[in-house]
Amino acid sequence: MTNEVATIDHGARAHSPVGGSSAKRVLNCPASVQLCEQWPDRGESDAAGEGTCCHEAIDLIMQGKVEKDTDVIGVTFNKRVMTKELYEATVEPALEQFDKLQHELGGIDFWNEQRVTFPGIDNAFGTVDIVGTAKDRTVLIDWKFGVGVAVEAEANAQLLYYAYAAAHTPATAGFFDKHKPIELYIIQPRVHDGEPFTRWMTNWIQLEAFALELRNAVKEAYGPDPKYALGPWCKWCNGQPGCDLYNNRVEQIGKLSRDDVTARMSELLPYADDMIAWGENIKKLAHELLEQGATIPGYKLVSKRPNRSWRDEEKTARYMAKIGLPAADRYVKRLVSPAQAEKLLKANKLPDTLPDHLVEKVSSGTTLAPESDKRPAVPIAPESLRLLAERLSSR
């Protein structure tokens, strides 16, 4: 079933020049490959560590190694404890979405956490969360447990990478059929602005086209004049500190006047997040250097502001009772939120559809989004009408 491909020779390296998470960056900015090899990996962030904890917990469940899904609560994964709150925010809704998908497709035969190898690029591999087959399609699922940043399944380079690699890895190749469509899914329970579940159908021809494009990008990366390009992929590139194009862009924008920025707003907005990330990465690198004993003139490490907590809540409660603080003032009680209520009602096998007259949805305000965002634009009155309305309301 697999095709013969020419392997790109870029020398023996301990790490692959490209993986699932870096495929989009390499496709768009081949020059980043060698740049990243020159700058050390920034290590696992707290968010990434929490994501690994969730992945390991759901892997244990999918393998059937626990009697109940909730048995993972209290277990330590990746040096982090799977708390009840984290489970309910990540693992539980992810499993619920998977169960719905199983029901919709009439069952899925699958393997989870499978190492797959991408042919044609030396030492290129990755781990696919779920790969399997339903009656009429091949299925690939990627769990995303981060907070906030929405990821779409459509033309997702990471999933295309895993799909092509899985189709050419002996252990998982049997899930694929050149005449059967391939559906890619992203399940992302904690996304803020966007859909927590997205899907996209692709096929064998698109996989082959993607693989060819990626191999060409890696070949260019080790050529004499690889292309640099700025974009959203810069946010996760550990080569940022050494990228002249990236740093020059930040410097150039920093010199613009307010009027210049206003006039060029559409052009500059795509770089706003990159500039924020650039600043955060510089601060993170400085922190790491100071922790390693380096000296940075004008800066030092200090302890973070301490957070106070009770050493022993029971002893504290008894102390407060002893000195006369009324019982009603020792504890704070409030009604559970609508989301919490739905979970509790469902757990107690009660109707979990809340009446409309009890629940209201109120937006906390507006947020900036690209034109491609699926949500409708908020109608805003012209400035002249807004000022007139304010004058009328003040009479």
ZALO-636600 format. One record per residue: residue in three letters; x, y, z of N, C-alpha, C in turn; residue number from 1. Coordinates in pm, whole numbers. Example, Ala and Ser with C-alpha at 12.3 -4.5 7.8 and 13.67 -1.06 7.14 Angstrom:
<recs>
   aa     nxx     nyy     nzz    caxx    cayy    cazz     cxx     cyy     czz    i
  ALA    1319    -569     780    1230    -450     780    1320    -330     780    1
  SER    1285    -225     708    1367    -106     714    1290       3     787    2
</recs>
This chain:
<recs>
   aa     nxx     nyy     nzz    caxx    cayy    cazz     cxx     cyy     czz    i
  MET      82    -121       0       0       0       0      86     126       0    1
  THR     204     121      56     289     238      64     363     261     -65    2
  ASN     399     386     -91     474     421    -209     621     436    -175    3
  GLU     709     407    -273     851     429    -253     878     579    -257    4
  VAL     955     628    -160     987     771    -156    1136     786    -133    5
  ALA    1191     893    -185    1333     920    -166    1353     990     -32    6
  THR    1444     937      46    1470     995     178    1561    1116     164    7
  ILE    1524    1224     229    1605    1346     225    1724    1328     318    8
  ASP    1843    1345     264    1965    1326     341    2009    1460     399    9
  HIS    1988    1480     529    2035    1603     593    2127    1571     709   10
  GLY    2195    1457     699    2292    1422     803    2227    1355     920   11
  ALA    2308    1285     998    2256    1215    1116    2228    1313    1227   12
  ARG    2105    1315    1276    2067    1404    1385    1987    1327    1487   13
  ALA    1999    1372    1613    1926    1303    1719    1777    1337    1713   14
  HIS    1746    1453    1658    1607    1497    1654    1564    1520    1509   15
  SER    1436    1501    1485    1383    1522    1351    1375    1671    1322   16
  PRO    1396    1710    1195    1379    1851    1160    1233    1895    1162   17
  VAL    1143    1796    1162    1001    1830    1158     921    1721    1229   18
  GLY     818    1764    1300     725    1671    1365     584    1724    1343   19
  GLY     487    1659    1404     349    1702    1387     327    1846    1430   20
  SER     379    1882    1547     353    2015    1600     431    2125    1527   21
  SER     537    2089    1457     617    2189    1387     595    2189    1236   22
  ALA     511    2100    1185     493    2087    1040     447    2218     976   23
  LYS     352    2287    1038     302    2412     980     413    2515     972   24
  ARG     495    2524    1076     606    2620    1077     707    2589     966   25
  VAL     745    2462     955     844    2422     855     792    2447     714   26
  LEU     664    2420     689     605    2445     557     611    2593     520   27
  ASN     586    2679     617     580    2822     589     714    2893     603   28
  CYS     800    2843     690     929    2908     715    1039    2802     722   29
  PRO    1083    2749     608    1186    2644     609    1314    2685     682   30
  ALA    1347    2814     678    1470    2860     742    1469    2840     893   31
  SER    1349    2824     950    1339    2807    1096    1401    2676    1142   32
  VAL    1415    2578    1053    1467    2447    1092    1607    2459    1149   33
  GLN    1699    2517    1071    1837    2531    1118    1846    2632    1232   34
  LEU    1761    2734    1230    1761    2833    1337    1726    2767    1470   35
  CYS    1625    2679    1469    1585    2611    1592    1694    2515    1643   36
  GLU    1775    2461    1551    1884    2373    1593    1993    2451    1665   37
  GLN    2000    2582    1639    2102    2665    1703    2059    2717    1840   38
  TRP    1928    2721    1862    1876    2773    1989    1814    2657    2068   39
  PRO    1846    2648    2195    1795    2535    2275    1645    2540    2293   40
  ASP    1587    2421    2306    1444    2410    2334    1416    2476    2468   41
  ARG    1308    2554    2474    1278    2627    2597    1221    2537    2707   42
  GLY    1205    2411    2677    1154    2319    2778    1003    2320    2787   43
  GLU     950    2230    2867     805    2215    2878     746    2323    2966   44
  SER     648    2395    2914     579    2497    2991     481    2432    3087   45
  ASP     428    2510    3181     328    2456    3274     204    2408    3199   46
  ALA     165    2485    3096      47    2447    3019      71    2316    2944   47
  ALA     190    2302    2886     222    2179    2815     231    2060    2911   48
  GLY     284    2086    3030     293    1979    3130     155    1932    3174   49
  GLU      63    2026    3190     -74    1990    3226    -140    1912    3113   50
  GLY    -111    1953    2989    -165    1882    2874    -116    1739    2867   51
  THR      12    1718    2898      67    1582    2901       0    1499    3010   52
  CYS     -26    1561    3123     -97    1493    3232    -233    1444    3183   53
  CYS    -306    1529    3113    -439    1493    3062    -429    1382    2957   54
  HIS    -329    1391    2870    -309    1288    2769    -282    1152    2832   55
  GLU    -198    1149    2933    -164    1022    2998    -284     963    3071   56
  ALA    -365    1051    3131    -484    1004    3202    -585     944    3104   57
  ILE    -610    1012    2993    -709     962    2897    -656     837    2827   58
  ASP    -524     826    2812    -465     706    2753    -491     585    2842   59
  LEU    -478     605    2973    -504     496    3068    -649     448    3058   60
  ILE    -739     544    3041    -881     511    3029    -908     438    2898   61
  MET    -853     489    2789    -879     430    2658    -822     288    2647   62
  GLN    -718     259    2724    -661     125    2725    -741      29    2813   63
  GLY    -838      82    2886    -920      -2    2973    -848     -48    3098   64
  LYS    -752      31    3144    -673      -8    3261    -731      41    3393   65
  VAL    -846     107    3387    -915     149    3509   -1059      99    3502   66
  GLU   -1117      67    3617   -1255      17    3620   -1354     127    3582   67
  LYS   -1335     245    3639   -1420     360    3608   -1332     473    3558   68
  ASP   -1388     555    3468   -1310     667    3415   -1259     757    3526   69
  THR   -1341     776    3628   -1305     868    3736   -1193     813    3826   70
  ASP   -1152     690    3803   -1043     633    3884    -911     705    3860   71
  VAL    -902     782    3752    -777     855    3727    -764     978    3817   72
  ILE    -874    1019    3879    -869    1134    3970    -783    1099    4090   73
  GLY    -691    1188    4121    -600    1165    4233    -470    1096    4195   74
  VAL    -463    1048    4070    -342     980    4023    -245    1084    3967   75
  THR    -115    1061    3989     -13    1153    3940      31    1112    3799   76
  PHE      20    1205    3706      68    1185    3570     163    1300    3537   77
  ASN     280    1267    3484     376    1370    3445     405    1467    3560   78
  LYS     415    1411    3681     446    1487    3803     336    1585    3841   79
  ARG     215    1561    3789     100    1645    3822     -17    1557    3863   80
  VAL     -90    1600    3963    -204    1523    4010    -327    1558    3927   81
  MET    -395    1454    3879    -521    1476    3807    -629    1507    3910   82
  THR    -659    1634    3927    -760    1676    4023    -901    1655    3965   83
  LYS    -998    1660    4052   -1138    1646    4010   -1175    1760    3915   84
  GLU   -1126    1880    3947   -1159    1997    3865   -1097    1984    3725   85
  LEU    -971    1938    3720    -906    1923    3590    -972    1812    3509   86
  TYR   -1008    1704    3575   -1077    1593    3508   -1209    1640    3446   87
  GLU   -1287    1714    3522   -1418    1757    3475   -1407    1862    3363   88
  ALA   -1295    1934    3360   -1277    2037    3257   -1215    1983    3129   89
  THR   -1148    1868    3137   -1073    1820    3021   -1111    1677    2981   90
  VAL   -1077    1581    3063   -1093    1440    3028   -1240    1403    3010   91
  GLU   -1324    1442    3103   -1466    1404    3097   -1535    1455    2970   92
  PRO   -1526    1586    2937   -1593    1631    2814   -1529    1574    2688   93
  ALA   -1399    1545    2691   -1334    1485    2574   -1388    1345    2550   94
  LEU   -1403    1268    2656   -1457    1132    2644   -1604    1135    2600   95
  GLU   -1679    1232    2650   -1819    1244    2609   -1829    1270    2459   96
  GLN   -1742    1357    2406   -1744    1385    2263   -1702    1262    2183   97
  PHE   -1605    1186    2235   -1562    1064    2167   -1675     962    2163   98
  ASP   -1747     950    2273   -1860     856    2277   -1968     895    2177   99
  LYS   -1995    1026    2164   -2093    1073    2066   -2049    1039    1924  100
  LEU   -1920    1056    1900   -1866    1026    1767   -1876     876    1738  101
  GLN   -1845     795    1838   -1859     649    1824   -2001     613    1783  102
  HIS   -2098     672    1852   -2238     643    1826   -2277     688    1685  103
  GLU   -2231     808    1646   -2264     861    1513   -2209     773    1401  104
  LEU   -2087     723    1417   -2020     647    1312   -2048     498    1320  105
  GLY   -2127     456    1418   -2158     314    1431   -2042     232    1484  106
  GLY   -1958     296    1565   -1844     227    1626   -1713     258    1554  107
  ILE   -1606     262    1630   -1472     286    1575   -1377     181    1630  108
  ASP   -1308     110    1543   -1199      23    1585   -1073     108    1583  109
  PHE   -1006     120    1696    -896     216    1703    -782     168    1792  110
  TRP    -669     234    1774    -555     226    1864    -525     368    1912  111
  ASN    -478     379    2033    -444     512    2085    -295     521    2119  112
  GLU    -246     644    2115    -106     674    2147     -10     585    2068  113
  GLN     -22     590    1936      62     508    1849     176     591    1789  114
  ARG     297     540    1803     412     604    1741     410     573    1591  115
  VAL     422     677    1510     418     660    1365     540     730    1304  116
  THR     583     680    1187     703     731    1121     668     791     986  117
  PHE     717     912     960     690     983     835     798     947     734  118
  PRO     765     876     626     867     832     531     921     947     446  119
  GLY    1048     934     407    1106    1033     317    1178    1145     386  120
  ILE    1166    1155     519    1238    1257     596    1309    1185     710  121
  ASP    1439    1197     714    1519    1125     811    1471    1149     955  122
  ASN    1445    1041    1026    1414    1045    1169    1289    1128    1201  123
  ALA    1193    1132    1109    1069    1206    1132     962    1111    1185  124
  PHE     910    1140    1302     811    1052    1364     719    1135    1453  125
  GLY     623    1070    1514     533    1137    1605     441    1037    1670  126
  THR     353    1085    1755     257     998    1824     116    1049    1798  127
  VAL      35     965    1738    -103    1002    1707    -192     959    1823  128
  ASP    -280    1048    1866    -364    1020    1983    -460     904    1957  129
  ILE    -538     914    1849    -631     808    1812    -623     787    1661  130
  VAL    -602     664    1617    -611     630    1476    -692     502    1465  131
  GLY    -788     500    1373    -874     383    1363    -960     389    1239  132
  THR   -1060     302    1237   -1147     296    1120   -1292     275    1162  133
  ALA   -1382     343    1092   -1525     320    1106   -1571     251     978  134
  LYS   -1700     229     966   -1750     154     849   -1716     221     717  135
  ASP   -1719     353     713   -1705     422     585   -1590     522     580  136
  ARG   -1502     521     681   -1393     619     681   -1282     579     777  137
  THR   -1164     634     753   -1054     625     848   -1066     742     944  138
  VAL   -1031     722    1069   -1051     823    1173    -918     857    1240  139
  LEU    -888     987    1251    -774    1034    1331    -822    1143    1425  140
  ILE    -789    1130    1552    -833    1226    1653    -712    1281    1727  141
  ASP    -715    1411    1751    -611    1475    1832    -676    1547    1949  142
  TRP    -635    1509    2071    -684    1577    2190    -606    1707    2207  143
  LYS    -676    1815    2237    -612    1942    2270    -666    1986    2406  144
  PHE    -577    1990    2506    -624    2021    2641    -582    2159    2689  145
  GLY    -527    2240    2598    -487    2374    2636    -607    2466    2656  146
  VAL    -580    2583    2711    -686    2680    2739    -676    2796    2641  147
  GLY    -786    2829    2577    -792    2955    2504    -772    2949    2354  148
  VAL    -659    2895    2308    -626    2903    2166    -703    2798    2087  149
  ALA    -793    2841    2000    -874    2748    1921    -793    2692    1806  150
  VAL    -807    2563    1781    -737    2495    1672    -842    2428    1583  151
  GLU    -833    2452    1454    -930    2397    1360    -876    2269    1296  152
  ALA    -965    2174    1270    -925    2049    1205    -901    2068    1056  153
  GLU    -968    2166     995    -958    2184     850    -815    2212     806  154
  ALA    -763    2128     716    -628    2143     660    -522    2157     769  155
  ASN    -546    2093     883    -453    2103     996    -325    2026     965  156
  ALA    -212    2095     961     -85    2034     921     -42    1924    1017  157
  GLN     -69    1940    1145     -30    1839    1242    -105    1708    1218  158
  LEU    -236    1717    1194    -315    1596    1169    -282    1534    1034  159
  LEU    -254    1617     934    -214    1564     803     -81    1489     815  160
  TYR       8    1542     895     137    1477     920     115    1339     984  161
  TYR      32    1336    1089       5    1209    1158     -66    1110    1066  162
  ALA    -160    1161     986    -234    1072     897    -142    1007     795  163
  TYR     -57    1086     731      33    1030     631     132     933     696  164
  ALA     184     972     812     278     885     883     212     754     924  165
  ALA      88     762     976      17     641    1020     -13     550     902  166
  ALA     -43     610     785     -74     531     666      49     457     614  167
  HIS     169     502     653     292     441     606     370     373     718  168
  THR     305     352     832     366     279     943     300     142     950  169
  PRO     377      34     943     318    -101     937     212    -130    1043  170
  ALA     233     -83    1166     139    -115    1274       2     -52    1254  171
  THR      -5      62    1182    -132     134    1168    -180     143    1023  172
  ALA    -100      95     927    -136     107     786    -267      36     753  173
  GLY    -302     -69     828    -424    -145     802    -551     -66     823  174
  PHE    -544      47     892    -662     130     912    -696     212     787  175
  PHE    -606     215     689    -622     301     573    -655     221     448  176
  ASP    -735     284     363    -770     228     233    -773     346     136  177
  LYS    -699     335      26    -689     447     -68    -825     491    -122  178
  HIS    -923     405    -117   -1056     438    -170   -1153     485     -61  179
  LYS   -1102     492      63   -1188     533     175   -1147     673     222  180
  PRO   -1241     764     247   -1204     898     296   -1142     893     436  181
  ILE   -1070     997     470   -1003    1008     599   -1058    1130     668  182
  GLU   -1113    1112     786   -1169    1227     859   -1080    1259     979  183
  LEU   -1044    1387     989    -958    1436    1096   -1043    1512    1198  184
  TYR   -1016    1488    1324   -1095    1549    1432   -1003    1614    1534  185
  ILE   -1047    1728    1586    -981    1789    1701   -1085    1805    1811  186
  ILE   -1055    1750    1926   -1143    1762    2043   -1069    1848    2145  187
  GLN   -1127    1964    2173   -1059    2068    2252   -1156    2126    2355  188
  PRO   -1171    2061    2470   -1277    2097    2564   -1269    2239    2621  189
  ARG   -1147    2293    2637   -1134    2419    2710   -1112    2540    2620  190
  VAL   -1149    2530    2494   -1130    2644    2405   -1222    2758    2448  191
  HIS   -1170    2882    2442   -1251    2997    2483   -1334    3050    2368  192
  ASP   -1265    3091    2262   -1332    3150    2146   -1318    3055    2029  193
  GLY   -1420    2977    2003   -1415    2879    1896   -1491    2754    1933  194
  GLU   -1488    2656    1843   -1562    2533    1864   -1476    2429    1937  195
  PRO   -1530    2362    2039   -1453    2259    2110   -1437    2130    2031  196
  PHE   -1512    2118    1920   -1502    1996    1839   -1512    2036    1692  197
  THR   -1405    2009    1616   -1408    2038    1473   -1363    1915    1396  198
  ARG   -1407    1905    1272   -1376    1787    1190   -1357    1829    1045  199
  TRP   -1280    1747     971   -1254    1780     830   -1223    1652     755  200
  MET   -1288    1637     642   -1269    1518     560   -1162    1542     454  201
  THR   -1071    1447     440    -968    1456     338    -958    1321     268  202
  ASN    -855    1306     182    -843    1181     107    -696    1151      80  203
  TRP    -672    1040      14    -535     993      -9    -456    1090     -96  204
  ILE    -521    1150    -196    -452    1243    -287    -401    1365    -210  205
  GLN    -484    1419    -119    -442    1534     -40    -328    1498      55  206
  LEU    -329    1377     109    -218    1333     195     -88    1329     117  207
  GLU     -92    1275      -4      28    1266     -87      78    1406    -123  208
  ALA     -13    1497    -154      26    1634    -189      91    1702     -69  209
  PHE      34    1682      50      90    1740     172     231    1686     197  210
  ALA     248    1555     183     378    1492     209     484    1546     114  211
  LEU     449    1563     -13     543    1615    -111     584    1758     -75  212
  GLU     486    1839     -35     514    1978       3     605    1983     126  213
  LEU     581    1895     222     661    1896     344     804    1850     315  214
  ARG     819    1746     233     954    1700     198    1031    1811     127  215
  ASN     965    1882      37    1030    1992     -34    1072    2103      62  216
  ALA     988    2129     163    1020    2233     261    1144    2194     343  217
  VAL    1151    2067     383    1267    2021     459    1393    2024     372  218
  LYS    1377    1987     245    1491    1993     152    1541    2137     138  219
  GLU    1448    2230     127    1484    2371     118    1552    2419     247  220
  ALA    1504    2366     361    1558    2408     491    1708    2385     501  221
  TYR    1758    2282     434    1900    2250     440    1973    2292     312  222
  GLY    1905    2374     232    1966    2427     111    2041    2555     140  223
  PRO    2093    2620      35    2177    2738      53    2103    2863      97  224
  ASP    1976    2878      61    1905    3003      91    1759    2976     128  225
  PRO    1735    2911     243    1597    2879     281    1516    3004     310  226
  LYS    1385    2994     288    1294    3108     304    1259    3132     450  227
  TYR    1260    3259     490    1206    3302     620    1067    3361     596  228
  ALA     978    3341     687     844    3401     676     785    3420     815  229
  LEU     724    3535     836     657    3564     962     513    3515     958  230
  GLY     462    3472    1072     323    3427    1079     291    3372    1215  231
  PRO     170    3316    1232     129    3261    1362     224    3153    1413  232
  TRP     292    3082    1322     384    2975    1362     502    3028    1443  233
  CYS     530    3159    1433     643    3217    1507     626    3203    1658  234
  LYS     500    3199    1703     472    3198    1846     539    3082    1916  235
  TRP     547    2965    1851     601    2846    1916     742    2812    1868  236
  CYS     805    2903    1797     939    2877    1742    1045    2915    1844  237
  ASN    1125    2817    1887    1227    2849    1987    1346    2923    1927  238
  GLY    1346    2940    1793    1453    3016    1729    1426    3165    1722  239
  GLN    1316    3210    1782    1279    3352    1776    1392    3447    1814  240
  PRO    1463    3424    1926    1566    3521    1967    1674    3543    1861  241
  GLY    1698    3446    1773    1802    3460    1673    1752    3493    1535  242
  CYS    1623    3523    1521    1563    3549    1390    1565    3699    1361  243
  ASP    1648    3740    1264    1657    3882    1229    1526    3936    1174  244
  LEU    1460    3856    1092    1334    3901    1033    1230    3930    1141  245
  TYR    1222    3841    1237    1126    3856    1346    1161    3977    1433  246
  ASN    1287    3985    1471    1329    4093    1561    1326    4229    1491  247
  ASN    1361    4234    1363    1355    4359    1290    1212    4409    1275  248
  ARG    1118    4314    1257     977    4352    1246     931    4418    1375  249
  VAL     969    4359    1488     931    4416    1618     990    4555    1634  250
  GLU    1117    4570    1595    1184    4699    1608    1119    4804    1519  251
  GLN    1086    4766    1396    1026    4859    1301     889    4906    1349  252
  ILE     808    4813    1397     674    4848    1444     684    4937    1567  253
  GLY     782    4910    1652     800    4989    1774     833    5134    1748  254
  LYS     882    5167    1629     921    5305    1596     805    5383    1534  255
  LEU     695    5315    1504     583    5385    1439     508    5474    1536  256
  SER     457    5586    1486     372    5674    1567     233    5615    1578  257
  ARG     154    5670    1668      15    5623    1685     -64    5638    1554  258
  ASP     -43    5752    1485    -115    5775    1360     -73    5672    1254  259
  ASP      56    5640    1248     103    5540    1152      42    5404    1181  260
  VAL      38    5368    1309     -20    5239    1348    -168    5234    1312  261
  THR    -238    5345    1338    -381    5352    1306    -405    5335    1156  262
  ALA    -323    5399    1076    -339    5392     931    -308    5254     876  263
  ARG    -219    5182     943    -176    5050     893    -228    4936     980  264
  MET    -339    4959    1051    -389    4865    1150    -411    4725    1092  265
  SER    -475    4714     976    -502    4582     917    -374    4508     884  266
  GLU    -273    4583     844    -144    4522     810     -70    4475     935  267
  LEU     -83    4552    1045      -2    4526    1163     -66    4428    1262  268
  LEU    -200    4423    1264    -267    4337    1363    -221    4191    1361  269
  PRO    -196    4131    1244    -151    3990    1245     -22    3967    1323  270
  TYR      55    4075    1346     182    4060    1417     171    4092    1567  271
  ALA      53    4135    1609      38    4177    1749      69    4063    1845  272
  ASP       8    3947    1821      33    3832    1909     179    3789    1904  273
  ASP     240    3800    1786     380    3763    1773     469    3855    1857  274
  MET     438    3984    1858     517    4080    1935     504    4053    2084  275
  ILE     381    4019    2127     360    3985    2268     440    3860    2303  276
  ALA     432    3760    2214     507    3636    2237     657    3660    2237  277
  TRP     702    3749    2148     844    3782    2142     891    3839    2276  278
  GLY     814    3933    2331     851    3992    2460     851    3888    2571  279
  GLU     750    3801    2572     743    3698    2674     860    3601    2663  280
  ASN     901    3570    2541    1012    3477    2522    1144    3538    2565  281
  ILE    1162    3668    2541    1282    3736    2587    1288    3732    2740  282
  LYS    1174    3760    2806    1169    3755    2952    1196    3615    3005  283
  LYS    1140    3515    2936    1160    3376    2979    1306    3335    2965  284
  LEU    1369    3375    2854    1510    3343    2833    1596    3411    2939  285
  ALA    1564    3537    2971    1639    3610    3074    1625    3540    3209  286
  HIS    1504    3494    3242    1480    3424    3368    1562    3296    3375  287
  GLU    1564    3222    3263    1640    3097    3259    1789    3123    3277  288
  LEU    1840    3230    3213    1982    3263    3225    2019    3299    3368  289
  LEU    1934    3379    3433    1960    3417    3572    1955    3296    3665  290
  GLU    1861    3205    3640    1853    3084    3723    1975    2995    3704  291
  GLN    2041    3007    3588    2161    2928    3561    2287    2997    3613  292
  GLY    2271    3115    3676    2385    3184    3735    2442    3296    3652  293
  ALA    2383    3326    3536    2433    3434    3452    2400    3570    3515  294
  THR    2467    3673    3469    2444    3810    3517    2386    3894    3404  295
  ILE    2277    3964    3434    2216    4057    3338    2212    4193    3406  296
  PRO    2296    4287    3363    2300    4419    3428    2162    4482    3439  297
  GLY    2129    4526    3561    2002    4593    3584    1888    4502    3625  298
  TYR    1913    4369    3628    1806    4275    3661    1854    4170    3762  299
  LYS    1758    4115    3836    1787    4013    3936    1665    3924    3954  300
  LEU    1681    3812    4021    1569    3724    4055    1519    3757    4194  301
  VAL    1388    3763    4211    1327    3786    4342    1216    3683    4362  302
  SER    1175    3663    4484    1067    3569    4513     933    3630    4470  303
  LYS     846    3545    4417     713    3591    4380     635    3627    4506  304
  ARG     531    3708    4488     446    3746    4601     382    3620    4659  305
  PRO     399    3596    4789     344    3473    4847     191    3477    4858  306
  ASN     130    3363    4837     -15    3349    4857     -40    3285    4992  307
  ARG    -132    3343    5068    -162    3289    5201    -268    3180    5193  308
  SER    -253    3077    5272    -352    2970    5280    -350    2914    5421  309
  TRP    -457    2846    5461    -464    2788    5594    -376    2662    5601  310
  ARG    -302    2649    5710    -221    2528    5730    -312    2409    5759  311
  ASP    -416    2433    5836    -510    2327    5875    -648    2391    5890  312
  GLU    -740    2362    5796    -871    2428    5797    -953    2392    5921  313
  GLU    -942    2266    5967   -1021    2226    6085    -974    2301    6209  314
  LYS    -843    2310    6229    -790    2384    6345    -828    2531    6335  315
  THR    -825    2585    6214    -860    2726    6195   -1007    2750    6231  316
  ALA   -1095    2660    6186   -1237    2674    6217   -1262    2669    6368  317
  ARG   -1192    2577    6436   -1208    2569    6582   -1158    2695    6651  318
  TYR   -1048    2750    6601    -993    2873    6659   -1091    2988    6645  319
  MET   -1150    3000    6524   -1244    3109    6501   -1368    3095    6587  320
  ALA   -1412    2970    6607   -1526    2946    6695   -1492    2984    6840  321
  LYS   -1370    2951    6879   -1326    2978    7016   -1322    3127    7047  322
  ILE   -1277    3207    6950   -1266    3350    6976   -1396    3425    6948  323
  GLY   -1501    3351    6902   -1633    3410    6893   -1682    3451    6756  324
  LEU   -1612    3411    6647   -1662    3445    6514   -1784    3358    6484  325
  PRO   -1900    3418    6451   -2022    3340    6427   -2002    3235    6318  326
  ALA   -2071    3123    6336   -2057    3011    6241   -2093    3053    6099  327
  ALA   -2195    3139    6086   -2240    3182    5953   -2134    3262    5879  328
  ASP   -2040    3322    5956   -1936    3404    5894   -1808    3326    5864  329
  ARG   -1802    3202    5909   -1678    3125    5889   -1669    3064    5750  330
  TYR   -1781    3045    5684   -1783    2979    5553   -1861    3063    5453  331
  VAL   -1826    3051    5329   -1895    3121    5221   -1968    3018    5136  332
  LYS   -2098    3038    5118   -2178    2947    5035   -2240    3025    4921  333
  ARG   -2247    2962    4801   -2312    3025    4688   -2372    2916    4599  334
  LEU   -2470    2953    4522   -2536    2859    4433   -2438    2814    4324  335
  VAL   -2446    2688    4288   -2359    2635    4182   -2390    2706    4050  336
  SER   -2294    2707    3959   -2312    2770    3828   -2400    2681    3740  337
  PRO   -2455    2735    3629   -2535    2652    3538   -2459    2530    3487  338
  ALA   -2331    2546    3453   -2253    2433    3403   -2237    2326    3511  339
  GLN   -2211    2372    3636   -2198    2277    3748   -2331    2208    3775  340
  ALA   -2440    2285    3765   -2573    2229    3790   -2605    2118    3690  341
  GLU   -2573    2141    3561   -2600    2039    3459   -2525    1910    3487  342
  LYS   -2400    1921    3530   -2321    1801    3562   -2380    1728    3682  343
  LEU   -2422    1804    3785   -2478    1742    3905   -2612    1675    3874  344
  LEU   -2695    1741    3794   -2825    1683    3757   -2806    1555    3678  345
  LYS   -2711    1558    3585   -2684    1440    3503   -2631    1325    3589  346
  ALA   -2542    1358    3684   -2485    1256    3772   -2590    1190    3859  347
  ASN   -2694    1268    3893   -2802    1216    3977   -2921    1165    3895  348
  LYS   -2898    1151    3761   -3000    1098    3670   -3129    1179    3674  349
  LEU   -3112    1314    3681   -3224    1406    3681   -3223    1483    3549  350
  PRO   -3336    1544    3512   -3339    1623    3387   -3231    1731    3391  351
  ASP   -3139    1728    3294   -3027    1822    3298   -3040    1936    3197  352
  THR   -3161    1950    3138   -3188    2065    3051   -3249    2176    3135  353
  LEU   -3176    2283    3154   -3221    2391    3241   -3322    2480    3170  354
  PRO   -3432    2516    3236   -3534    2604    3175   -3475    2739    3135  355
  ASP   -3519    2792    3023   -3466    2919    2973   -3491    3034    3070  356
  HIS   -3602    3027    3145   -3632    3140    3234   -3540    3144    3357  357
  LEU   -3459    3040    3375   -3366    3036    3489   -3224    3078    3450  358
  VAL   -3194    3069    3322   -3056    3091    3278   -3051    3204    3175  359
  GLU   -2956    3293    3191   -2933    3396    3092   -2788    3392    3046  360
  LYS   -2768    3425    2920   -2634    3431    2864   -2600    3577    2838  361
  VAL   -2501    3626    2909   -2461    3766    2896   -2313    3770    2860  362
  SER   -2283    3830    2746   -2143    3842    2706   -2072    3942    2796  363
  SER   -1946    3915    2825   -1869    4006    2910   -1814    4124    2832  364
  GLY   -1840    4128    2703   -1791    4237    2619   -1756    4186    2481  365
  THR   -1679    4263    2410   -1636    4224    2277   -1490    4183    2278  366
  THR   -1449    4109    2178   -1309    4069    2165   -1270    4075    2018  367
  LEU   -1145    4103    1994   -1096    4116    1857   -1083    3979    1792  368
  ALA   -1123    3968    1666   -1116    3841    1594   -1094    3868    1446  369
  PRO   -1028    3778    1375   -1010    3796    1230   -1143    3780    1157  370
  GLU   -1149    3830    1033   -1271    3824     954   -1316    3680     932  371
  SER   -1221    3585     933   -1253    3445     908   -1323    3377    1025  372
  ASP   -1328    3443    1142   -1395    3386    1260   -1542    3360    1228  373
  LYS   -1593    3244    1274   -1729    3203    1240   -1838    3283    1314  374
  ARG   -1802    3348    1422   -1903    3424    1497   -1942    3551    1422  375
  PRO   -2069    3594    1431   -2112    3716    1362   -2049    3840    1425  376
  ALA   -2025    3941    1343   -1970    4067    1392   -2072    4138    1480  377
  VAL   -2024    4206    1583   -2112    4283    1671   -2138    4418    1603  378
  PRO   -2266    4453    1581   -2296    4582    1516   -2260    4697    1610  379
  ILE   -2179    4787    1562   -2138    4903    1640   -2184    5028    1567  380
  ALA   -2252    5117    1640   -2299    5242    1580   -2181    5333    1548  381
  PRO   -2188    5411    1439   -2083    5508    1411   -2062    5601    1529  382
  GLU   -1943    5660    1539   -1910    5746    1653   -2009    5859    1670  383
  SER   -2056    5919    1560   -2149    6031    1571   -2280    5988    1634  384
  LEU   -2330    5869    1595   -2455    5820    1653   -2437    5786    1800  385
  ARG   -2319    5730    1834   -2294    5695    1974   -2293    5820    2062  386
  LEU   -2229    5927    2015   -2223    6051    2093   -2363    6113    2107  387
  LEU   -2444    6103    1999   -2580    6156    2006   -2662    6078    2107  388
  ALA   -2646    5946    2108   -2720    5862    2203   -2681    5896    2345  389
  GLU   -2553    5921    2368   -2508    5956    2503   -2567    6089    2548  390
  ARG   -2573    6186    2455   -2631    6316    2492   -2780    6304    2523  391
  LEU   -2852    6225    2441   -2995    6207    2465   -3022    6137    2595  392
  SER   -2938    6035    2627   -2962    5959    2750   -2930    6040    2874  393
  SER   -2851    6145    2859   -2813    6226    2976   -2915    6334    3007  394
  ARG   -3015    6355    2920   -3115    6459    2944   -3214    6420    3052  395
</recs>
